[in-house]
Amino acid sequence: MKQRILVIGAGFGGMWSALSATRLFDIHGHNDVDVTVLAPQAELRVRPRFYEPNAHQLAAPIGELFDAVGVKFIKGAAETIDVEQKRVGYIDAQGEKQVCIYDKLVLATGSRLALPDTPGVAEYAFDVDQIEQAIRLEAHLKSLVNQPQSQARNTVVVAGGGFTGIETATEMPTRLRDILGEGADIDVIIVDRGDKVGGSMGPEIAEKIAEASEETGVKWQLKASVVAVDENGVTLSDGRRIDAKTVIWTTGVRASSLTEQIPAERDHLGRLHVDAHLQVIGQPDIFATGDVAYAASDDIGNHALMTCQHAIVLGRHAGNNVAAQILGVDPTPYSQPKYVTCLDLGAWGAVYTEGWDRQVKLTRQEGKSLKTQINTVWIYPPAADRKSAWAAADPLIPIA
Ligand SMILES: Cc1cc2nc3c(=O)[nH]c(=O)nc-3n(C[C@H](O)[C@H](O)[C@H](O)COP(=O)(O)OP(=O)(O)OC[C@H]3O[C@@H](n4cnc5c(N)ncnc54)[C@H](O)[C@@H]3O)c2cc1C
């Protein structure tokens, strides 16, 4: 009987796992393994772009690509993982409970914003974590034009001044003016616990964030946190009130809760500890990749972050190594010592940095050109033909 690799999730980690597993089987002329992806949609949802407008366009179909390389696809959402019996329970497209059996499992179910229990957040705050939420925010922004003119209508509060908060906020003045008119008196305010604009990102990049905030008109409320949200705004930890019809929550991402069903060590974000081959430690038949994996990215103590940059490379390694285990060939240890960031700063441009200390290498329009290239080309799925898909899925291709 054919062996079965089940990949749960069709994001960056899952898609690249499936491609790299089929690649290695092809190289070894081995066609006795089923590689199946289980996910709610046969599409790659391009999460790094969800702070942009037109969120409904930010998903790329991958059904043809999977057909081209012989990956089977099951449309459904996994609910249970029985490690002893090697069974995954899922809800299929018709809403029925089903079961899928595996020999080897690759968990690639990503992460989610875990909203805090701060009063009003669940009811009134928006976010840009999943495509549905980004579409909901967009519909809300467009509806503002039908509300009576007021400062609250023209004000957006972004809770959290990290990567997502900064990209969302600096893009917002342009988005709001497109909706409310060029002359609209707009306020975009980031609320952050830190004491320096962009301080959590590192000193060199923080200077650029401050410059871009100034130019785009984004304000920061520092040393503060949002303690309550209501229909008309937020209350801050120091008692101050900001009237705003739009509040966007950006902090508190956690690994998919399916990780909790695997008896293994997890980090404070819920990610499974994996070895250099991305096998979950203590679970020889389970690999974890992308945002659910806590993986050392070099030998000097750094670990992969919950980023697309890491998820793509982790995916290529996890798929390759699960296939290598079945084939009995040498796995390829995961290593990604180069760390870069490319932070979109709205109309100012973007800032590109290298190194864990984020040394600034490109700014403004030069940075923006790179960001556009990354966001519209590099992170998209390869063409739906075997040759290009497998060439792109090689875990040893150099990392830019
Ligand atoms: C607004 C925003 C901006 C970002 N910007 C950047 C950036 O500039 N650079 C960067 O590197 N990273 C960025 N990221 C992070 C990046 O998007 C994630 O790290 C990346 O998407 C992780 O890939 P993944 O495959 O692990 O998870 P995901 O992309 O989340 O994919 C998870 C997959 O699992 C599926 N899934 C989930 N639950 C189940 C289930 N129960 N059953 C079956 N399938 C399931 C989902 O449908 C999806 O197919 C950003 C994220 C956000 C939200």
The ligand as an SDF file (V2000), in Angstrom:
LIG
                    3D

 53 58  0  0  0  0  0  0  0  0999 V2000
   -0.4860   41.9540    8.0950 C   0  0  0  0  0  0  0  0  0  0  0  0
    0.6780   41.0200    8.0590 C   0  0  0  0  0  0  0  0  0  0  0  0
    1.8860   41.4490    7.5360 C   0  0  0  0  0  0  0  0  0  0  0  0
    2.9630   40.5840    7.4770 C   0  0  0  0  0  0  0  0  0  0  0  0
    4.1210   41.0370    6.9020 N   0  0  0  0  0  0  0  0  0  0  0  0
    5.1470   40.2060    6.7480 C   0  0  0  0  0  0  0  0  0  0  0  0
    6.3390   40.6390    6.0730 C   0  0  0  0  0  0  0  0  0  0  0  0
    6.4450   41.7870    5.6420 O   0  0  0  0  0  0  0  0  0  0  0  0
    7.3460   39.7670    5.9380 N   0  0  0  0  0  0  0  0  0  0  0  0
    7.2550   38.4830    6.4080 C   0  0  0  0  0  0  0  0  0  0  0  0
    8.2080   37.7170    6.2190 O   0  0  0  0  0  0  0  0  0  0  0  0
    6.1510   38.0300    7.0480 N   0  0  0  0  0  0  0  0  0  0  0  0
    5.0960   38.8610    7.2320 C   0  0  0  0  0  0  0  0  0  0  0  0
    3.9580   38.4190    7.8700 N   0  0  0  0  0  0  0  0  0  0  0  0
    3.9470   37.0700    8.4820 C   0  0  0  0  0  0  0  0  0  0  0  0
    3.5940   35.9770    7.4740 C   0  0  0  0  0  0  0  0  0  0  0  0
    2.3990   36.2760    6.8050 O   0  0  0  0  0  0  0  0  0  0  0  0
    3.4550   34.6430    8.1830 C   0  0  0  0  0  0  0  0  0  0  0  0
    4.6210   34.4020    8.9360 O   0  0  0  0  0  0  0  0  0  0  0  0
    3.2680   33.5190    7.1760 C   0  0  0  0  0  0  0  0  0  0  0  0
    2.0220   33.6670    6.5410 O   0  0  0  0  0  0  0  0  0  0  0  0
    3.3620   32.1580    7.8610 C   0  0  0  0  0  0  0  0  0  0  0  0
    3.1820   31.1560    6.9150 O   0  0  0  0  0  0  0  0  0  0  0  0
    2.5050   29.7770    7.3530 P   0  0  0  0  0  0  0  0  0  0  0  0
    2.4200   28.9350    6.1490 O   0  0  0  0  0  0  0  0  0  0  0  0
    3.1780   29.2270    8.5550 O   0  0  0  0  0  0  0  0  0  0  0  0
    1.0490   30.1860    7.8490 O   0  0  0  0  0  0  0  0  0  0  0  0
   -0.1480   30.8380    7.0500 P   0  0  0  0  0  0  0  0  0  0  0  0
    0.3150   31.6710    5.9340 O   0  0  0  0  0  0  0  0  0  0  0  0
   -1.0120   31.4570    8.0790 O   0  0  0  0  0  0  0  0  0  0  0  0
   -0.9100   29.5850    6.4240 O   0  0  0  0  0  0  0  0  0  0  0  0
   -1.5910   28.6710    7.2590 C   0  0  0  0  0  0  0  0  0  0  0  0
   -2.3640   27.7050    6.3980 C   0  0  0  0  0  0  0  0  0  0  0  0
   -2.9680   26.7430    7.2400 O   0  0  0  0  0  0  0  0  0  0  0  0
   -4.3400   26.6630    6.9720 C   0  0  0  0  0  0  0  0  0  0  0  0
   -5.0000   26.2390    8.1930 N   0  0  0  0  0  0  0  0  0  0  0  0
   -5.1240   26.9010    9.3520 C   0  0  0  0  0  0  0  0  0  0  0  0
   -5.8160   26.1540   10.2450 N   0  0  0  0  0  0  0  0  0  0  0  0
   -6.1260   24.9970    9.6160 C   0  0  0  0  0  0  0  0  0  0  0  0
   -6.8330   23.8270    9.9930 C   0  0  0  0  0  0  0  0  0  0  0  0
   -7.3580   23.6890   11.1980 N   0  0  0  0  0  0  0  0  0  0  0  0
   -6.9610   22.8310    9.0880 N   0  0  0  0  0  0  0  0  0  0  0  0
   -6.4170   22.9290    7.8460 C   0  0  0  0  0  0  0  0  0  0  0  0
   -5.7440   24.0210    7.4400 N   0  0  0  0  0  0  0  0  0  0  0  0
   -5.6030   25.0360    8.3080 C   0  0  0  0  0  0  0  0  0  0  0  0
   -4.7060   28.0640    6.4980 C   0  0  0  0  0  0  0  0  0  0  0  0
   -5.9270   28.0450    5.7940 O   0  0  0  0  0  0  0  0  0  0  0  0
   -3.5090   28.3480    5.6090 C   0  0  0  0  0  0  0  0  0  0  0  0
   -3.6540   27.6950    4.3860 O   0  0  0  0  0  0  0  0  0  0  0  0
    2.8500   39.2650    7.9580 C   0  0  0  0  0  0  0  0  0  0  0  0
    1.6380   38.8160    8.5040 C   0  0  0  0  0  0  0  0  0  0  0  0
    0.5680   39.6790    8.5630 C   0  0  0  0  0  0  0  0  0  0  0  0
   -0.7420   39.1930    9.1460 C   0  0  0  0  0  0  0  0  0  0  0  0
  1  2  1  0
  2  3  1  0
  2 52  2  0
  3  4  2  0
  4  5  1  0
  4 50  1  0
  5  6  2  0
  6  7  1  0
  6 13  1  0
  7  8  2  0
  7  9  1  0
  9 10  1  0
 10 11  2  0
 10 12  1  0
 12 13  2  0
 13 14  1  0
 14 15  1  0
 14 50  1  0
 15 16  1  0
 16 17  1  0
 16 18  1  0
 18 19  1  0
 18 20  1  0
 20 21  1  0
 20 22  1  0
 22 23  1  0
 23 24  1  0
 24 25  2  0
 24 26  1  0
 24 27  1  0
 27 28  1  0
 28 29  2  0
 28 30  1  0
 28 31  1  0
 31 32  1  0
 32 33  1  0
 33 34  1  0
 33 48  1  0
 34 35  1  0
 35 36  1  0
 35 46  1  0
 36 37  1  0
 36 45  1  0
 37 38  2  0
 38 39  1  0
 39 40  1  0
 39 45  2  0
 40 41  1  0
 40 42  2  0
 42 43  1  0
 43 44  2  0
 44 45  1  0
 46 47  1  0
 46 48  1  0
 48 49  1  0
 50 51  2  0
 51 52  1  0
 52 53  1  0
M  END
$$$$
